[in-house]
Amino acid sequence: MGKAVGMIEVFGLAAAFAAGDAGCKAANVTIEAFDRNKPANADALPVPLIVMVKFRGSIEDVKAAIEAAEKRVNEITGVVTKHVIANPEQDTEKMLRISGLDKN
């Protein structure tokens, strides 16, 4: 793909939508996918769903999107973690396309 990818994990789906909105408004990026981090026993845990938002664009735009998303999410629930990869390797690209939201 040749584009940088920025990933930000947040608590809750509403916070993920807010992160995506803030990131896209702050920079010339697209949202590649939302993903979830849901352990097998998640329904028994007293924690919200952890959702990852993936932004694509130039390295500068992705960094700006992640910064804006983080600022917005910290007003709502909080950020679990974030990371930017400037030029993902081909095997990493394959893994980035996997999404747990379309699976039970």
C-alpha positions in Angstrom: 0.0 0.0 0.0 2.8 2.4 0.7 0.9 4.4 3.3 1.6 4.8 6.9 -0.8 3.3 9.4 -1.8 4.7 12.8 -3.5 2.5 15.4 -5.2 3.7 18.5 -7.0 1.4 21.0 -9.8 2.9 23.0 -12.4 1.9 25.6 -15.8 1.5 24.0 -17.4 1.8 20.5 -18.7 5.3 21.0 -15.2 6.5 21.8 -13.9 4.7 18.7 -16.3 6.6 16.5 -15.3 9.9 18.2 -11.6 9.0 17.6 -12.3 8.3 14.0 -14.2 11.5 13.5 -11.6 13.6 15.2 -8.7 12.0 13.3 -10.4 12.4 9.9 -11.2 16.0 10.6 -7.7 16.8 11.8 -5.8 15.3 8.9 -6.0 13.9 5.4 -6.5 10.2 6.4 -8.9 7.5 5.9 -10.2 5.0 8.4 -9.1 1.5 7.3 -11.0 -0.5 9.9 -12.2 -0.8 13.4 -11.2 -3.9 15.2 -12.0 -5.3 18.6 -9.9 -6.9 21.4 -12.4 -9.1 23.1 -11.2 -12.0 25.3 -13.2 -15.2 25.3 -14.6 -14.4 28.7 -15.3 -10.8 27.9 -19.0 -11.0 28.9 -18.0 -11.9 32.5 -15.5 -9.0 32.8 -16.5 -5.6 34.2 -14.7 -3.7 31.4 -15.9 -2.1 28.2 -15.0 -3.4 24.8 -11.6 -2.3 23.6 -11.7 -1.0 20.0 -8.9 -0.2 17.7 -9.2 2.5 15.0 -6.8 2.3 12.1 -5.9 5.4 10.1 -4.1 5.5 6.7 -2.3 8.3 5.0 1.1 10.0 4.9 3.2 9.7 8.1 2.6 13.3 9.0 -1.2 13.1 8.5 -1.4 9.8 10.4 0.5 11.3 13.4 -1.8 14.3 13.4 -4.8 12.0 13.2 -3.6 9.9 16.2 -2.9 13.0 18.2 -6.4 14.5 17.6 -8.0 11.1 18.2 -6.1 10.7 21.5 -7.1 14.2 22.7 -10.8 13.5 21.9 -10.9 10.0 23.4 -9.3 11.2 26.7 -12.4 13.5 27.1 -14.6 10.4 26.9 -13.2 7.1 28.2 -9.4 6.9 27.6 -6.8 5.5 25.4 -5.4 2.0 25.9 -2.4 2.3 23.5 -1.4 3.9 20.2 1.2 3.3 17.6 2.3 4.5 14.2 4.1 2.4 11.5 5.6 4.6 8.8 5.9 1.9 6.1 4.3 -1.5 7.1 6.0 -4.6 5.9 4.0 -6.9 3.6 3.3 -9.5 6.2 2.2 -6.8 8.6 -0.1 -5.5 6.0 -1.9 -8.8 5.9 -2.4 -8.8 9.6 -3.7 -5.2 9.5 -6.6 -6.3 7.3 -7.9 -8.8 10.0 -10.9 -7.5 11.9 -12.6 -9.1 14.9 -15.7 -7.0 14.5 -17.0 -9.2 11.7 -16.6 -12.4 13.7 -18.6 -13.8 16.7 
